[in-house]
Amino acid sequence: MMVNIDLPTVGLVVIFFLGFVLLGAIAERKAHFYWPFDFYSVMIYTLGVVVMAIMLWKEISIPWVLIAISLMAYLVGYVASSRRKHVNIFKPNFQTRKIEVPYVVPYRKGKQWFLQRQSLKEHAKKVLFHITTELSTNWDLNRQWAIEFEDPLFPTINMRIIIAEIYNPDKFEWVKKGPLKMKRYTPEIYTSPEGMANALELIMIADAHEKDVRTVIKLTTEFMSEKHENETKNNERITNLLIRLFGSRPYDQIDRAIKENEAEAQKAAEQKQIPEQLKNVWFHRRRADVR
């Protein structure tokens, strides 16, 4: 089916586009999801696909492209809103030296904090049966970190972070809604008290200390290497100087001195034996004269 593109049609497309962008942003703020897999979005996309199928089947004069553009606009508004508003939980792990980020969205309603699991089933229970996930905590969660960074495709992203010391998301209880028995999660999160360093700060301090230790070890190794290299060069210089002075290597001079000392010692020993021999000769002559 051909679509006639005229000014009223373009205006209608723009109105539908902007309207569904706004609708996507509103749905995201109600659902607290990263991506449009919540109950509201599933119903809207299902309805949109059914309407487009009926329009194509019945050949209705309203252009089905308008519905497709509206669903795309809904996705744009949803994602743009989710990237600016959410609060994230950071759970530092000292053993693995990693930061775990649970796939959940904590949000505040009045004075009570809630936790939205990114599950169609959990959101359907919230919409149809009013089963919410209340978050238990030891301190006020308003003391948060903030991360701001720019994205070329979206407005400036403002990410708020809760540093969790202890995070227990799997605690639950059973509730009855009419004939149905459903699971309601009651997660717990514990943060560091006011004025105390949290787990992330401790990891940063430990990393900085480890970096300093590695720097000291590296500098010490370089110093010892340079020292050894300088000593080797000095020894070579002294050896070359001795070779130039004595005309031979120092080891040859030492061997020569040892041999000369041994020769002098042997000569002295021989000279000591000569008087003894003369004394014996004189003694024998004297005995002969007496006889």
Sequence and secondary structure as in RCSB ss.txt:
>XXXX:A:sequence
MMVNIDLPTVGLVVIFFLGFVLLGAIAERKAHFYWPFDFYSVMIYTLGVVVMAIMLWKEISIPWVLIAISLMAYL
VGYVASSRRKHVNIFKPNFQTRKIEVPYVVPYRKGKQWFLQRQSLKEHAKKVLFHITTELSTNWDLNRQWAIEFE
DPLFPTINMRIIIAEIYNPDKFEWVKKGPLKMKRYTPEIYTSPEGMANALELIMIADAHEKDVRTVIKLTTEFMS
EKHENETKNNERITNLLIRLFGSRPYDQIDRAIKENEAEAQKAAEQKQIPEQLKNVWFHRRRADVR
>XXXX:A:secstr
      HHHHHHHHHHHHHHHHHHHHHHHHH  SSS SHHHHHHHHHHHHHHHHHHHHT SS HHHHHHHHHHHH
HHHHHHHHHH EEEEEEETTTTEEE  SEEEEEETTEEEEEES HHHHHHHHHH    B EESS TT  EEEEEE
ETTEEEEEEEEEE SEEE   EEEEEETTEEEEEE  EEE   TTS  HHHHHHHHHHHHHHHHHHHHHHHHHHH
HHHHHHHHHHHHHHHHHHHHHSS HHHHHHHHHHHHHHHHHHHHHHHHHHHHHHHHHHHHHHHHH 
